[in-house]
Amino acid sequence: MIYLMEIFIFIKLLKSFVMHRRTFIQSAVFATAAFTGIHKAFSMLKDDPAWKIRMLNSDVGIFLEKGGTIMFHLSPDGITVIDAQFPDSAAHLITELKKKNIPVGLLINTHHHADHTSGNIAFKDLTNRVLAHENSLANQRRVAAGQKDPQVQYFPNQTFKELWSEKSGKETISLHYYGAAHTNGDAVIHLEKNNIAHVGDLVFNRRHPYIDRSAGANIQSWIDVLENIKKRYNDKTTFVCGHSNNGFDVVGNKEMIKDFQSYLINALAFVKEQIASKKSLDEILKTSSIPGSPEWEGEGIERTLKAAYEELTEV
């Protein structure tokens, strides 16, 4: 009887060992898999480039890294690139474009700001054509002349005044100027067949804009420019803007244009009311949100408020 009891205890202990051994092995396997997955994720994160290329269709893509959104159009006649960011980020795009074995035929600048044009220099050996509005070129030269340490730049060598158009393969590329807005030299670049328009910094999607009054910016005129854009392009037009806030896209439809126009209308109306109430600029600058446009968040609201105040109080 004693022996039977000992055998029973032995079998029970053996089963317990087997069960715990199986659990231990499973736990070890799961832990190893989890570690491997985490290691793989960190490796992918490390190897993942800071820049992104996103094709909107087979012919048109956008490039994002730092600075204003770059758009490009692929054609047997040559690649058209719109905006250039900075020399180092432009080099990343160029590396990818060279894989297409198509020459760069034309570089276009939506306006003169450095985060859209200082990368022009990276294209100097690729194209002898750089196009912008005439005011954009004047602004770029003025800013360059005022720098203590002038940067090596590749200025536009072609300009237009109100309208410019050219065929590239089956595509017609049109540039339109609608008046002073973000600067006094903002161009809208429309790929007519694809019905995609790059509006540059005429639109900041849920991000407080930079309003360059030193380059002729005017908020009321900007509102009017956006109204003209709404009328000029149809409801199927895809718009690409220069900047967006975190979690928002640089690609949108006409609603993106309308929403930013409303933001500017609301900002101008609010500051006008504050001035009528005898509020000082310092008091106005304490505002943390534009009434009617609370979804515009983050830093930069003071730029809009100050520009609106200066515009409304200038003699």
DOLUMLUM-729614 format. One line per 8 residues: number of its first residue (from 1); for each residue x, y, z of N, C-alpha, C. Coordinates in steps of 0.2 Angstrom, whole numbers, plus 5000, padded with zeros to 4 digits. Layout:
NUM> X,Y,Z,X,Y,Z,X,Y,Z | ...
//
This chain:
1> 5004,4994,5000,5000,5000,5000,5004,5006,5000 | 5010,5006,5004,5014,5012,5004,5018,5013,4997 | 5020,5007,4994,5023,5008,4988,5018,5011,4983 | 5012,5009,4983,5007,5011,4978,5006,5019,4979 | 5006,5021,4986,5005,5028,4987,5011,5032,4984 | 5017,5029,4985,5023,5032,4982,5023,5033,4975 | 5021,5027,4972,5020,5027,4964,5016,5033,4962 | 5010,5033,4965,5005,5038,4964,5008,5045,4964
9> 5011,5047,4970,5015,5053,4971,5020,5055,4965 | 5024,5049,4964,5029,5050,4959,5026,5052,4952 | 5020,5049,4950,5017,5050,4944,5014,5057,4944 | 5011,5059,4949,5009,5066,4950,5014,5071,4949 | 5020,5070,4952,5025,5075,4952,5028,5075,4944 | 5028,5069,4941,5030,5069,4934,5026,5073,4930 | 5019,5072,4931,5015,5076,4926,5015,5083,4928 | 5016,5085,4934,5017,5092,4935,5024,5095,4932
17> 5029,5091,4932,5035,5093,4929,5034,5094,4921 | 5031,5089,4918,5030,5089,4911,5025,5095,4909 | 5020,5097,4913,5016,5102,4912,5020,5109,4913 | 5023,5110,4918,5027,5116,4919,5033,5117,4914 | 5036,5111,4912,5041,5111,4907,5038,5114,4900 | 5032,5111,4898,5028,5113,4892,5027,5121,4893 | 5024,5123,4899,5023,5130,4900,5029,5135,4899 | 5035,5132,4902,5041,5136,4902,5043,5136,4894
25> 5043,5131,4891,5045,5131,4884,5041,5136,4880 | 5034,5135,4881,5030,5140,4877,5031,5147,4879 | 5032,5148,4885,5034,5155,4887,5040,5158,4884 | 5045,5153,4884,5052,5155,4881,5051,5156,4873 | 5047,5152,4870,5045,5153,4863,5042,5160,4862 | 5037,5161,4866,5033,5168,4865,5038,5174,4866 | 5042,5173,4871,5047,5178,4873,5052,5180,4868 | 5054,5174,4865,5059,5175,4859,5056,5178,4853
33> 5050,5176,4852,5046,5179,4846,5045,5186,4847 | 5043,5188,4853,5041,5195,4855,5048,5199,4854 | 5053,5196,4857,5060,5200,4856,5062,5201,4849 | 5061,5195,4845,5063,5196,4838,5058,5201,4835 | 5052,5201,4836,5047,5206,4833,5049,5213,4835 | 5051,5214,4841,5053,5221,4844,5060,5223,4840 | 5064,5218,4840,5071,5220,4837,5070,5221,4830 | 5065,5218,4826,5064,5219,4819,5061,5226,4818
41> 5056,5227,4823,5053,5234,4822,5058,5240,4823 | 5062,5239,4828,5067,5244,4829,5072,5244,4823 | 5074,5239,4820,5078,5239,4814,5075,5242,4809 | 5068,5241,4808,5064,5244,4802,5064,5252,4803 | 5063,5254,4810,5063,5261,4812,5070,5264,4810 | 5075,5261,4812,5082,5263,4811,5083,5264,4803 | 5081,5259,4799,5082,5259,4792,5077,5263,4788 | 5071,5265,4791,5066,5269,4788,5069,5276,4786
49> 5069,5278,4780,5071,5285,4779,5067,5290,4781 | 5069,5296,4782,5065,5302,4785,5061,5304,4780 | 5063,5303,4773,5059,5306,4768,5054,5300,4765 | 5048,5303,4762,5043,5299,4759,5041,5301,4752 | 5041,5296,4748,5038,5297,4741,5031,5294,4741 | 5026,5298,4739,5019,5295,4738,5016,5297,4731 | 5015,5292,4728,5012,5292,4721,5005,5294,4721 | 5002,5299,4718,4995,5301,4718,4992,5297,4712
57> 4996,5295,4707,4994,5291,4702,5000,5289,4698 | 5000,5286,4693,5006,5283,4689,5010,5288,4687 | 5008,5295,4686,5012,5300,4683,5014,5305,4688 | 5010,5306,4694,5011,5312,4698,5013,5309,4705 | 5018,5312,4708,5019,5310,4715,5021,5316,4719 | 5022,5315,4726,5024,5320,4731,5030,5318,4735 | 5034,5322,4737,5040,5320,4741,5039,5324,4747 | 5040,5321,4753,5040,5324,4759,5046,5323,4763
65> 5049,5328,4766,5055,5327,4771,5055,5333,4776 | 5058,5338,4773,5057,5344,4777,5056,5350,4773 | 5053,5355,4775,5051,5361,4771,5045,5359,4767 | 5044,5364,4762,5037,5363,4758,5037,5357,4754 | 5031,5355,4753,5029,5348,4749,5032,5349,4742 | 5036,5344,4739,5038,5344,4732,5033,5339,4729 | 5031,5342,4723,5027,5338,4718,5031,5336,4712 | 5030,5331,4709,5034,5329,4702,5029,5326,4697
73> 5030,5327,4691,5026,5324,4686,5031,5320,4681 | 5030,5314,4680,5034,5310,4675,5031,5310,4668 | 5035,5311,4663,5033,5312,4656,5039,5309,4652 | 5038,5306,4646,5043,5305,4642,5047,5311,4640 | 5044,5317,4640,5047,5323,4638,5052,5325,4643 | 5051,5323,4649,5055,5325,4655,5051,5325,4661 | 5055,5325,4667,5052,5326,4673,5051,5333,4675 | 5045,5335,4677,5044,5342,4680,5044,5341,4687
81> 5048,5345,4691,5048,5345,4698,5045,5352,4701 | 5041,5352,4705,5038,5358,4708,5040,5359,4715 | 5044,5364,4717,5048,5366,4723,5054,5361,4724 | 5058,5363,4729,5064,5359,4730,5067,5359,4737 | 5063,5361,4742,5065,5360,4749,5072,5363,4750 | 5077,5358,4753,5083,5360,4754,5088,5356,4750 | 5095,5358,4750,5099,5354,4746,5100,5347,4748 | 5100,5345,4754,5101,5338,4757,5095,5334,4755
89> 5089,5337,4757,5083,5333,4755,5081,5333,4748 | 5083,5338,4744,5082,5337,4737,5086,5332,4734 | 5092,5331,4737,5097,5325,4734,5093,5318,4735 | 5089,5317,4740,5086,5311,4741,5081,5310,4736 | 5077,5315,4734,5072,5314,4729,5076,5313,4722 | 5081,5317,4721,5085,5316,4714,5087,5309,4714 | 5090,5306,4719,5092,5299,4719,5087,5294,4716 | 5081,5296,4719,5075,5291,4716,5073,5293,4709
97> 5073,5299,4707,5071,5301,4701,5076,5299,4695 | 5082,5298,4697,5087,5296,4692,5085,5288,4690 | 5082,5285,4695,5080,5278,4693,5075,5277,4688 | 5072,5283,4686,5067,5283,4681,5070,5283,4674 | 5077,5285,4674,5080,5286,4667,5077,5291,4663 | 5074,5296,4666,5071,5301,4662,5074,5308,4665 | 5076,5312,4660,5079,5319,4662,5074,5323,4666 | 5077,5327,4670,5073,5333,4673,5072,5338,4668
105> 5066,5340,4665,5066,5345,4660,5064,5352,4663 | 5061,5352,4669,5059,5359,4672,5058,5358,4679 | 5061,5364,4682,5060,5365,4690,5056,5371,4691 | 5050,5371,4694,5046,5376,4696,5046,5378,4703 | 5046,5384,4705,5046,5386,4712,5039,5390,4713 | 5035,5387,4718,5028,5391,4719,5029,5398,4722 | 5035,5399,4726,5036,5405,4728,5044,5405,4731 | 5046,5411,4734,5053,5411,4735,5056,5409,4741
113> 5052,5407,4746,5055,5405,4753,5060,5399,4752 | 5065,5400,4757,5070,5395,4757,5068,5388,4757 | 5063,5386,4761,5061,5379,4762,5058,5377,4755 | 5057,5381,4750,5055,5379,4744,5060,5380,4738 | 5065,5384,4739,5069,5386,4734,5077,5384,4735 | 5079,5384,4741,5086,5383,4742,5089,5376,4740 | 5084,5371,4739,5086,5365,4735,5087,5365,4728 | 5085,5371,4725,5086,5372,4718,5093,5370,4716
121> 5098,5372,4720,5105,5371,4718,5107,5364,4717 | 5103,5359,4720,5104,5352,4719,5102,5350,4712 | 5098,5354,4708,5096,5352,4702,5100,5356,4696 | 5105,5359,4698,5108,5364,4693,5111,5360,4688 | 5114,5354,4689,5117,5350,4684,5112,5345,4680 | 5105,5346,4682,5100,5341,4679,5096,5345,4675 | 5095,5352,4676,5090,5355,4671,5093,5363,4671 | 5092,5366,4665,5094,5373,4664,5088,5377,4664
129> 5082,5374,4666,5076,5378,4666,5073,5378,4673 | 5073,5384,4676,5070,5385,4683,5064,5391,4682 | 5058,5390,4684,5053,5394,4682,5049,5396,4689 | 5047,5403,4689,5044,5406,4695,5040,5412,4692 | 5036,5415,4697,5033,5421,4695,5038,5426,4696 | 5037,5432,4692,5042,5437,4692,5043,5440,4699 | 5038,5441,4703,5039,5443,4710,5043,5438,4714 | 5042,5432,4713,5046,5427,4717,5053,5427,4716
137> 5055,5428,4709,5062,5429,4708,5065,5436,4711 | 5061,5441,4711,5063,5447,4714,5064,5446,4721 | 5060,5443,4725,5060,5442,4732,5066,5437,4734 | 5067,5432,4730,5073,5428,4731,5079,5431,4730 | 5080,5436,4725,5086,5440,4725,5087,5445,4730 | 5082,5448,4732,5082,5453,4738,5084,5449,4744 | 5081,5444,4746,5083,5440,4752,5090,5438,4752 | 5092,5435,4746,5099,5433,4745,5104,5439,4746
145> 5102,5444,4744,5107,5450,4744,5108,5453,4751 | 5102,5452,4755,5103,5454,4762,5106,5449,4767 | 5108,5443,4765,5111,5438,4769,5118,5440,4771 | 5120,5439,4777,5127,5440,4779,5131,5435,4776 | 5129,5429,4776,5133,5423,4773,5129,5421,4768 | 5129,5424,4762,5125,5422,4756,5126,5414,4754 | 5120,5411,4753,5120,5404,4751,5121,5403,4744 | 5124,5398,4742,5124,5397,4734,5117,5395,4732
153> 5115,5399,4727,5108,5398,4725,5108,5397,4717 | 5102,5394,4715,5101,5393,4708,5094,5396,4707 | 5095,5403,4704,5089,5407,4704,5085,5405,4697 | 5078,5406,4698,5074,5405,4692,5077,5409,4686 | 5077,5406,4680,5079,5410,4674,5074,5411,4669 | 5068,5409,4671,5062,5410,4667,5056,5413,4672 | 5053,5418,4670,5047,5420,4674,5041,5421,4670 | 5035,5422,4674,5029,5424,4671,5025,5429,4675
161> 5020,5432,4672,5017,5437,4675,5010,5435,4678 | 5006,5433,4673,4999,5431,4675,4997,5423,4673 | 5000,5421,4667,4998,5414,4665,5004,5412,4661 | 5006,5406,4662,5011,5402,4658,5008,5395,4657 | 5009,5392,4651,5007,5385,4650,5012,5382,4645 | 5013,5375,4646,5017,5372,4641,5015,5364,4641 | 5016,5361,4636,5014,5354,4635,5020,5350,4638 | 5019,5344,4641,5024,5339,4643,5021,5332,4642
169> 5023,5329,4636,5020,5323,4634,5012,5325,4633 | 5008,5321,4636,5001,5322,4636,4998,5327,4641 | 5002,5329,4645,5000,5334,4650,5001,5341,4648 | 4997,5345,4650,4998,5353,4650,4999,5355,4657 | 5004,5359,4657,5006,5362,4664,5005,5369,4663 | 5000,5372,4668,4999,5379,4668,5000,5382,4675 | 5003,5388,4674,5004,5392,4680,5000,5398,4680 | 4997,5399,4686,4992,5405,4687,4994,5409,4693
177> 4994,5416,4692,4995,5420,4697,4989,5424,4698 | 4986,5424,4705,4980,5427,4706,4981,5433,4711 | 4987,5435,4713,4988,5441,4717,4991,5440,4723 | 4992,5445,4727,4996,5445,4733,4992,5440,4738 | 4996,5436,4742,4993,5432,4747,4998,5430,4752 | 5000,5424,4752,5006,5422,4757,5012,5427,4756 | 5013,5428,4750,5018,5433,4747,5015,5437,4741 | 5019,5441,4738,5016,5444,4732,5018,5440,4726
185> 5021,5434,4727,5023,5430,4721,5021,5423,4721 | 5015,5421,4724,5013,5414,4724,5010,5412,4718 | 5013,5406,4715,5010,5403,4709,5006,5397,4710 | 5001,5395,4707,4997,5389,4707,4999,5385,4701 | 5001,5379,4702,5004,5375,4696,4998,5369,4695 | 4995,5369,4689,4990,5365,4688,4992,5360,4682 | 4992,5353,4684,4992,5348,4679,4985,5347,4676 | 4984,5349,4670,4977,5350,4668,4974,5343,4667
193> 4978,5338,4663,4975,5332,4662,4974,5328,4668 | 4979,5328,4673,4978,5324,4679,4973,5328,4684 | 4972,5334,4682,4968,5339,4687,4971,5339,4694 | 4977,5340,4694,4980,5341,4701,4984,5348,4701 | 4982,5351,4706,4985,5358,4707,4989,5359,4713 | 4996,5361,4712,5000,5362,4718,4999,5370,4720 | 4996,5371,4726,4995,5378,4728,5000,5381,4732 | 5006,5377,4734,5011,5379,4738,5009,5381,4745
201> 5011,5387,4747,5009,5390,4754,5003,5394,4753 | 4999,5394,4748,4993,5397,4748,4988,5394,4753 | 4990,5388,4755,4986,5384,4760,4990,5380,4765 | 4989,5381,4771,4992,5378,4777,4986,5374,4780 | 4986,5367,4779,4981,5363,4782,4981,5362,4789 | 4977,5365,4793,4977,5365,4800,4983,5367,4804 | 4987,5371,4800,4993,5374,4803,4993,5381,4802 | 4995,5385,4808,4995,5392,4807,5001,5394,4802
209> 4999,5399,4797,5003,5400,4792,5008,5405,4793 | 5013,5406,4789,5018,5411,4789,5016,5416,4784 | 5015,5423,4786,5012,5428,4782,5018,5433,4781 | 5021,5433,4775,5027,5437,4774,5025,5444,4772 | 5024,5448,4776,5022,5455,4774,5028,5459,4771 | 5034,5456,4773,5040,5459,4770,5041,5458,4762 | 5037,5453,4760,5036,5451,4753,5029,5452,4750 | 5026,5457,4753,5020,5459,4750,5013,5455,4752
217> 5014,5451,4757,5008,5447,4759,5002,5451,4762 | 4996,5449,4760,4990,5453,4762,4985,5448,4763 | 4982,5448,4769,4977,5443,4771,4970,5444,4767 | 4968,5450,4767,4962,5451,4763,4962,5449,4756 | 4968,5451,4753,4969,5448,4746,4970,5441,4745 | 4973,5438,4751,4974,5431,4751,4967,5427,4751 | 4962,5430,4755,4955,5427,4755,4952,5428,4748 | 4954,5433,4744,4951,5434,4737,4954,5429,4733
225> 4961,5428,4734,4965,5423,4729,4962,5416,4730 | 4960,5414,4736,4957,5408,4737,4950,5407,4734 | 4947,5413,4734,4940,5413,4731,4941,5412,4724 | 4946,5415,4721,4947,5414,4713,4949,5406,4712 | 4953,5404,4717,4955,5397,4716,4949,5392,4716 | 4944,5393,4721,4938,5389,4721,4934,5390,4715 | 4934,5395,4712,4930,5396,4706,4934,5393,4699 | 4940,5394,4699,4944,5392,4694,4945,5384,4693
233> 4945,5380,4698,4946,5373,4698,4939,5370,4700 | 4938,5364,4698,4932,5360,4699,4932,5356,4705 | 4926,5353,4706,4926,5349,4713,4930,5342,4712 | 4932,5341,4706,4936,5335,4706,4944,5336,4706 | 4946,5342,4707,4953,5344,4707,4956,5342,4713 | 4962,5339,4713,4966,5337,4719,4970,5342,4720 | 4971,5345,4726,4975,5350,4728,4981,5348,4733 | 4987,5350,4731,4993,5349,4735,4995,5355,4739
241> 4996,5355,4745,4998,5361,4748,5005,5361,4751 | 5008,5366,4753,5015,5366,4755,5016,5363,4762 | 5011,5364,4767,5012,5362,4774,5005,5360,4777 | 5006,5355,4782,5000,5353,4786,5002,5352,4793 | 4998,5352,4797,4999,5350,4804,4999,5343,4805 | 5002,5341,4811,5003,5333,4812,4996,5330,4812 | 4995,5325,4808,4989,5321,4808,4985,5323,4802 | 4987,5328,4799,4983,5331,4793,4987,5330,4786
249> 4984,5330,4781,4987,5328,4775,4988,5335,4771 | 4993,5334,4767,4995,5340,4762,4991,5339,4756 | 4987,5334,4755,4983,5332,4749,4976,5333,4751 | 4972,5336,4747,4965,5337,4749,4961,5339,4743 | 4955,5340,4744,4950,5343,4739,4948,5350,4740 | 4943,5353,4737,4941,5360,4737,4940,5362,4745 | 4937,5357,4749,4936,5358,4756,4942,5361,4759 | 4948,5358,4758,4954,5360,4761,4955,5368,4759
257> 4953,5370,4753,4954,5377,4751,4949,5381,4755 | 4943,5379,4755,4937,5382,4759,4939,5383,4766 | 4941,5378,4769,4943,5378,4777,4948,5383,4778 | 4953,5383,4774,4959,5388,4776,4957,5395,4774 | 4952,5396,4769,4950,5403,4768,4946,5405,4774 | 4942,5400,4777,4938,5402,4783,4942,5404,4789 | 4948,5401,4789,4952,5402,4795,4955,5409,4794 | 4957,5411,4788,4959,5418,4787,4954,5423,4788
265> 4947,5422,4786,4942,5426,4787,4940,5427,4794 | 4941,5422,4798,4939,5422,4805,4945,5426,4809 | 4951,5425,4807,4957,5428,4810,4956,5436,4809 | 4955,5438,4803,4954,5445,4801,4948,5448,4805 | 4943,5445,4805,4937,5447,4808,4938,5448,4816 | 4941,5443,4819,4943,5443,4826,4947,5449,4828 | 4953,5450,4824,4957,5455,4826,4954,5462,4825 | 4950,5462,4819,4946,5469,4818,4942,5470,4824
273> 4938,5465,4827,4934,5466,4833,4938,5469,4839 | 4944,5466,4840,4948,5467,4845,4951,5474,4845 | 4952,5476,4839,4955,5483,4838,4949,5488,4839 | 4943,5487,4837,4937,5491,4838,4936,5491,4846 | 4938,5486,4850,4937,5486,4857,4943,5489,4861 | 4947,5492,4857,4953,5496,4859,4958,5491,4863 | 4958,5485,4860,4963,5480,4863,4970,5482,4860 | 4975,5481,4864,4982,5483,4861,4984,5476,4858
281> 4990,5477,4854,4993,5471,4850,4995,5466,4855 | 4998,5468,4861,5000,5463,4866,4994,5459,4869 | 4989,5463,4870,4983,5459,4872,4980,5454,4867 | 4980,5456,4861,4977,5452,4856,4982,5446,4855 | 4988,5447,4856,4993,5441,4855,4992,5436,4861 | 4989,5437,4866,4987,5432,4871,4982,5427,4869 | 4979,5428,4863,4974,5424,4861,4977,5417,4859 | 4974,5412,4862,4977,5405,4860,4973,5401,4855
289> 4967,5404,4852,4964,5400,4847,4960,5405,4843 | 4960,5404,4836,4956,5408,4832,4948,5407,4833 | 4944,5411,4835,4937,5410,4836,4934,5407,4829 | 4931,5402,4829,4928,5399,4823,4932,5394,4819 | 4939,5394,4821,4944,5389,4818,4948,5386,4823 | 4945,5383,4828,4949,5380,4834,4953,5374,4832 | 4952,5371,4826,4956,5365,4824,4963,5367,4822 | 4964,5374,4821,4971,5376,4819,4974,5377,4826
297> 4979,5372,4827,4982,5372,4834,4990,5372,4833 | 4993,5373,4839,5000,5373,4839,5003,5380,4839 | 5010,5380,4838,5013,5386,4838,5012,5390,4832 | 5013,5397,4832,5012,5401,4826,5006,5405,4826 | 5002,5405,4830,4996,5409,4830,4997,5416,4830 | 5003,5418,4834,5005,5425,4835,5007,5428,4828 | 5009,5424,4823,5011,5427,4817,5005,5429,4813 | 4999,5425,4813,4993,5427,4810,4990,5433,4814
305> 4990,5433,4820,4987,5439,4824,4991,5445,4823 | 4997,5445,4823,5001,5451,4822,5001,5454,4814 | 5001,5449,4810,5000,5451,4803,4993,5454,4801 | 4988,5452,4804,4981,5454,4804,4981,5461,4807 | 4984,5462,4813,4984,5468,4816,4988,5474,4812 | 4993,5472,4809,4997,5477,4805,4994,5479,4799 | 4990,5474,4796,4987,5475,4790,4981,5480,4791 | 4977,5479,4797,4971,5483,4798,4973,5490,4801
313> 4979,5491,4804,4981,5497,4807,4985,5501,4803 | 4988,5498,4797,4992,5502,4793,4989,5508,4790 | 4993,5514,4789,4990,5520,4786,4990,5519,4779
//
